[in-house]
């Protein structure tokens, strides 16, 4: 695999890691700072094994880092720029929803 293909693969791994609602929720929950696994579990409402799998995917992609303190593991963002990226995505999705609402409103008015 050449360097360019490898670079593309690394980027794709990040997008794949962000491609699940529970993982997005955990990443967004870490915008404020580190959290222990128990907090992240409560945030997404899944069992601990599922949360652990999600956290491992995010960690392997380089998005998160962890630190063990006694019996607890704390996670934090390693890829700090993900907050800006997700904010951009949120703005874009909001614009798209507004456009769809506007189109639906116009459609209802023209069908009267």
C-alpha positions in Angstrom: 0.0 0.0 0.0 1.4 3.4 -1.0 1.6 6.3 1.4 -1.5 8.0 -0.2 -3.6 4.9 0.1 -2.5 4.5 3.7 -3.4 8.1 4.5 -6.8 7.7 2.9 -7.4 4.5 4.9 -6.5 6.3 8.2 -9.0 9.1 7.4 -11.7 6.6 6.5 -11.2 4.9 9.8 -11.9 8.1 11.6 -15.2 8.6 9.6 -16.2 5.0 10.2 -15.6 5.4 13.9 -17.8 8.5 14.0 -20.5 6.7 12.0 -22.6 5.4 14.9 -25.1 7.5 17.0 -23.8 6.2 20.3 -20.2 7.0 19.5 -21.1 10.5 18.3 -23.0 11.0 21.6 -20.0 9.9 23.6 -17.6 12.1 21.6 -19.9 15.1 22.1 -20.1 14.3 25.8 -16.3 14.6 25.9 -16.3 18.2 24.5 -16.6 19.4 28.1 -13.6 17.3 29.3 -12.8 13.8 30.4 -15.4 11.3 31.7 -15.2 7.9 33.3 -16.6 4.9 31.5 -19.6 4.8 33.9 -20.6 8.4 32.9 -20.3 7.5 29.2 -22.4 4.3 29.8 -25.1 6.3 31.5 -25.0 8.9 28.7 -25.7 6.3 25.9 -27.8 3.9 28.0 -26.1 0.7 26.7 -24.5 -2.1 28.6 -20.9 -1.9 29.6 -19.6 -4.3 27.0 -21.3 -2.4 24.1 -19.9 0.9 25.5 -16.4 -0.6 25.8 -16.6 -1.8 22.1 -17.6 1.7 21.0 -14.8 3.3 23.0 -12.2 0.9 21.6 -13.3 1.8 18.1 -12.9 5.5 18.9 -9.6 4.9 20.6 -8.2 2.8 17.7 -9.2 5.6 15.3 -7.2 8.1 17.3 -10.2 10.1 18.4 -10.0 9.3 22.1 -7.4 8.5 24.6 -7.8 6.9 28.0 -6.1 6.9 31.4 -6.6 4.3 34.1 -6.9 5.7 37.7 -7.4 2.9 40.2 -10.3 0.8 39.0 -11.7 3.6 36.8 -10.8 4.4 33.2 -11.2 8.0 32.1 -11.6 9.0 28.4 -10.8 12.3 26.8 -10.6 13.7 23.3 -7.2 13.1 21.6 -8.4 14.6 18.4 -9.5 18.0 19.7 -10.5 19.3 16.2 -13.4 16.8 16.0 -15.5 19.3 18.0 -15.1 21.9 15.2 -15.8 19.3 12.6 -19.0 18.1 14.3 -20.1 21.7 14.8 -19.7 22.3 11.1 -21.8 19.1 10.4 -24.5 20.3 12.8 -24.7 23.7 11.1 -25.0 22.0 7.7 -27.7 19.6 8.9 -29.6 22.5 10.4 -29.5 24.3 7.1 -30.7 21.3 5.2 -33.6 20.8 7.6 -34.6 24.5 7.2 -34.5 24.1 3.4 -36.7 21.0 3.6 -39.2 22.7 5.9 -39.3 25.7 3.6 -39.9 23.4 0.6 -42.7 21.5 2.4 -44.3 24.8 3.4 -44.2 26.1 -0.2 -45.6 22.7 -1.4 -48.5 22.9 1.0 -49.3 26.5 0.0 -49.2 25.7 -3.7 -51.5 22.7 -3.3 -54.3 24.8 -1.7 
